[in-house]
Amino acid sequence: SIVALSPGMKDGIVRYGIDPKNVHVIPNLADLERFLPDVKKRINTREELGFKESDIVLGYFGTFGKINDVNFLVHMVDALPHNSSVKLLMCGGGATFNETIQAAKLVDPEGERITILEGVSKEEISDLYRAVVISCSVFLPIPEMEINSANKFFDSLASGKCTLINYGGWQQNLLEEHQAGFRVSSNPILAAQELARFISLDTIELNGQNARSLAEYKYDRDKLASLLVSVLESAARV
């Protein structure tokens, strides 16, 4: 048996001649307990980070790698009007971490719109998710990445956050079907315009609630872990 992390990954495996019956789709998991929304922690974390209650904070928490194109978010925020209430909070590490810090300093030398933190523990990450209203998962425009199964995407759902992505594929379809987030262009200037239009719809909170419901219904860690155990036990009996 083979476990694929997305429908597209299963399709790729089957194209190599593997019997579809032997390929099981089990995506990354939503840890509902760790990322449980908590109003008190949300307020405390936002205060610690210096955000106003009116700020619309975007969050990116994960790898700063070449393929992640995290600088896209810096340029997207820079393309918004400078009096915009949108702020960007990023946390992580990787090959382009220092490059992203420099890019942020160029467009926001006073650090008024963009905050970048070094990587922290999973427990601390859950508090950072609580501090944002829109969570982001981004990649370079590479077609193969549209079948990815990014941890941060499922952490975002579990946290009950409206999720922003800049790529298509099954995750875009999922967000649109359940009204749990939205896709923006891979061009940061166009993406800024699309973000502004989405914010004007005043549906961010509803999308966040839908994201949490989707995580509970379809991506619960314990349910998917049980499915994985059943696949392993079935394979062991062959």
C-alpha positions as CSV (number, residue, x, y, z in Angstrom):
1,S,0.0,0.0,0.0
2,I,1.0,3.6,-0.6
3,V,-0.2,6.6,1.2
4,A,-0.5,9.8,-0.9
5,L,-0.9,13.2,0.8
6,S,-3.3,14.7,-1.8
7,P,-5.5,13.6,-4.7
8,G,-3.0,14.9,-7.2
9,M,-0.2,12.9,-5.6
10,K,-2.3,9.8,-5.9
11,D,-2.9,10.5,-9.6
12,G,0.8,10.8,-10.1
13,I,1.5,7.5,-8.4
14,V,-1.2,5.7,-10.4
15,R,0.3,7.0,-13.7
16,Y,3.3,4.9,-12.9
17,G,1.2,1.8,-13.1
18,I,0.3,1.3,-9.5
19,D,-3.2,-0.2,-8.9
20,P,-5.5,2.7,-7.6
21,K,-6.9,0.3,-5.0
22,N,-3.5,0.2,-3.3
23,V,-3.1,4.0,-3.1
24,H,-4.8,5.7,-0.2
25,V,-5.2,9.5,0.2
26,I,-4.5,10.7,3.7
27,P,-3.5,14.4,3.8
28,N,-1.6,16.2,6.6
29,L,-3.6,16.5,9.8
30,A,-5.4,19.2,11.6
31,D,-4.5,19.3,15.3
32,L,-7.8,20.5,16.7
33,E,-6.7,20.6,20.3
34,R,-3.4,22.4,19.9
35,F,-4.9,25.1,17.6
36,L,-8.2,25.6,19.4
37,P,-9.3,29.2,19.1
38,D,-8.8,31.1,22.4
39,V,-10.0,34.7,22.7
40,K,-7.9,35.5,25.8
41,K,-4.7,34.2,24.2
42,R,-5.5,36.0,21.0
43,I,-5.9,39.4,22.8
44,N,-2.7,38.8,24.9
45,T,-0.6,37.8,21.9
46,R,-1.7,40.7,19.8
47,E,-0.9,43.1,22.6
48,E,2.5,41.6,23.1
49,L,3.2,42.0,19.3
50,G,2.0,45.6,19.3
51,F,-1.1,45.1,17.0
52,K,-4.2,47.2,17.4
53,E,-7.6,45.5,17.6
54,S,-8.5,47.1,14.2
55,D,-5.4,45.7,12.5
56,I,-6.0,43.1,9.8
57,V,-3.0,40.8,10.5
58,L,-1.9,38.4,7.8
59,G,0.3,35.5,9.1
60,Y,2.9,33.2,7.5
61,F,4.4,30.6,9.7
62,G,6.8,28.0,8.2
63,T,9.8,27.6,5.9
64,F,11.5,30.5,4.2
65,G,12.7,28.5,1.3
66,K,13.3,29.4,-2.4
67,I,10.2,27.5,-3.5
68,N,8.0,29.2,-0.8
69,D,8.6,32.7,-2.3
70,V,7.9,34.4,1.0
71,N,9.0,37.7,-0.4
72,F,5.8,37.6,-2.4
73,L,3.9,38.5,0.8
74,V,6.3,41.4,1.5
75,H,5.7,42.8,-2.0
76,M,1.9,42.2,-1.7
77,V,1.7,44.2,1.5
78,D,3.9,46.9,0.1
79,A,1.5,47.3,-2.9
80,L,-1.4,48.1,-0.5
81,P,-1.9,51.8,0.4
82,H,0.4,52.7,3.2
83,N,-2.5,53.8,5.4
84,S,-4.0,50.3,5.1
85,S,-4.9,48.5,8.3
86,V,-3.3,45.3,6.9
87,K,-0.2,44.1,8.8
88,L,2.1,41.1,8.0
89,L,3.4,38.8,10.7
90,M,5.9,36.1,9.6
91,C,7.7,33.5,11.7
92,G,10.1,30.7,10.6
93,G,13.5,30.1,9.1
94,G,15.2,28.8,6.1
95,A,17.4,29.6,3.1
96,T,15.8,32.9,2.3
97,F,15.1,34.1,5.8
98,N,17.7,36.9,5.8
99,E,16.8,37.9,2.3
100,T,13.2,38.3,3.4
101,I,14.3,40.5,6.3
102,Q,16.2,42.7,4.0
103,A,13.3,42.9,1.5
104,A,11.0,43.9,4.4
105,K,13.4,46.6,5.6
106,L,13.5,48.2,2.1
107,V,9.7,48.6,1.9
108,D,9.0,49.1,5.7
109,P,12.2,50.5,7.3
110,E,10.4,51.4,10.5
111,G,8.8,48.0,10.9
112,E,5.3,49.5,11.1
113,R,3.6,47.0,8.7
114,I,5.8,43.9,8.7
115,T,7.0,41.9,11.7
116,I,9.4,38.9,11.2
117,L,10.2,36.5,14.0
118,E,12.6,33.6,14.1
119,G,11.2,30.1,14.4
120,V,9.5,29.1,17.6
121,S,8.0,25.9,19.1
122,K,4.7,24.5,17.8
123,E,3.0,25.6,21.0
124,E,4.1,29.2,20.4
125,I,3.0,29.0,16.8
126,S,-0.5,28.2,17.9
127,D,-0.6,31.5,19.8
128,L,0.7,33.3,16.7
129,Y,-2.1,31.8,14.6
130,R,-4.6,33.1,17.2
131,A,-3.2,36.7,16.7
132,V,-3.9,36.8,12.9
133,V,-7.1,37.0,11.0
134,I,-5.9,35.7,7.7
135,S,-3.3,32.9,7.4
136,C,-1.2,32.5,4.2
137,S,0.3,29.6,2.3
138,V,2.3,30.6,-0.7
139,F,4.6,29.1,-3.4
140,L,6.3,30.0,-6.6
141,P,4.0,29.5,-9.6
142,I,5.1,26.0,-10.3
143,P,2.3,23.6,-11.4
144,E,3.6,20.7,-9.5
145,M,3.1,22.6,-6.2
146,E,-0.6,22.7,-6.8
147,I,-0.8,19.2,-5.5
148,N,1.1,19.9,-2.3
149,S,-0.1,19.2,1.2
150,A,1.4,21.9,3.3
151,N,1.4,21.6,7.1
152,K,0.6,25.3,7.5
153,F,-2.5,24.9,5.4
154,F,-4.0,22.4,7.9
155,D,-2.8,24.4,10.9
156,S,-4.6,27.4,9.4
157,L,-7.9,25.4,9.1
158,A,-7.5,24.0,12.7
159,S,-6.9,27.5,14.0
160,G,-10.2,28.7,12.4
161,K,-8.4,31.2,10.1
162,C,-9.5,32.5,6.7
163,T,-6.8,31.0,4.5
164,L,-5.0,32.9,1.6
165,I,-3.1,31.0,-1.0
166,N,-1.6,32.1,-4.3
167,Y,-1.8,28.8,-6.2
168,G,-4.5,26.6,-7.7
169,G,-5.4,23.0,-7.4
170,W,-7.3,21.0,-4.8
171,Q,-6.6,23.4,-1.9
172,Q,-8.1,26.3,-3.9
173,N,-11.2,24.1,-4.7
174,L,-11.5,23.1,-1.1
175,L,-11.4,26.7,0.2
176,E,-13.9,28.0,-2.4
177,E,-16.3,25.1,-1.9
178,H,-16.4,25.6,1.8
179,Q,-15.9,29.4,1.8
180,A,-12.9,29.0,4.1
181,G,-10.5,31.2,2.3
182,F,-9.5,32.5,-1.2
183,R,-6.8,32.5,-3.9
184,V,-4.9,35.5,-5.0
185,S,-2.8,36.1,-8.1
186,S,0.9,35.1,-8.1
187,N,1.6,38.7,-9.1
188,P,1.9,40.6,-5.8
189,I,0.4,43.9,-7.2
190,L,-2.7,42.1,-8.5
191,A,-2.8,40.0,-5.3
192,A,-2.9,43.2,-3.2
193,Q,-5.9,44.5,-5.2
194,E,-7.6,41.1,-4.8
195,L,-6.9,41.1,-1.1
196,A,-8.4,44.6,-0.7
197,R,-11.5,43.5,-2.5
198,F,-11.9,40.4,-0.3
199,I,-11.4,42.4,2.9
200,S,-14.2,44.8,1.7
201,L,-16.6,41.9,1.6
202,D,-16.4,41.7,5.4
203,T,-16.5,37.9,5.4
204,I,-13.1,37.1,7.0
205,E,-14.7,35.9,10.3
206,L,-17.2,33.7,8.5
207,N,-14.5,32.2,6.4
208,G,-12.5,31.5,9.6
209,Q,-15.5,29.7,11.2
210,N,-15.9,27.7,8.1
211,A,-12.2,26.7,8.1
212,R,-12.5,25.4,11.7
213,S,-15.7,23.4,10.8
214,L,-13.9,21.9,7.7
215,A,-10.9,20.9,9.9
216,E,-13.3,19.2,12.4
217,Y,-15.3,17.5,9.7
218,K,-12.6,16.3,7.3
219,Y,-9.1,16.7,8.7
220,D,-9.3,15.8,12.4
221,R,-5.9,14.4,13.4
222,D,-7.4,11.5,15.4
223,K,-9.7,10.4,12.6
224,L,-7.0,10.5,10.0
225,A,-4.6,8.7,12.3
226,S,-7.1,5.9,12.7
227,L,-7.4,5.7,8.9
228,L,-3.6,5.4,8.6
229,V,-3.6,2.6,11.2
230,S,-6.2,0.7,9.2
231,V,-4.1,1.0,6.0
232,L,-1.0,-0.3,7.8
233,E,-2.9,-3.2,9.4
234,S,-4.5,-4.1,6.1
235,A,-1.1,-4.1,4.4
236,A,0.5,-6.2,7.2
237,R,-2.2,-8.9,6.7
238,V,-1.4,-9.3,3.0
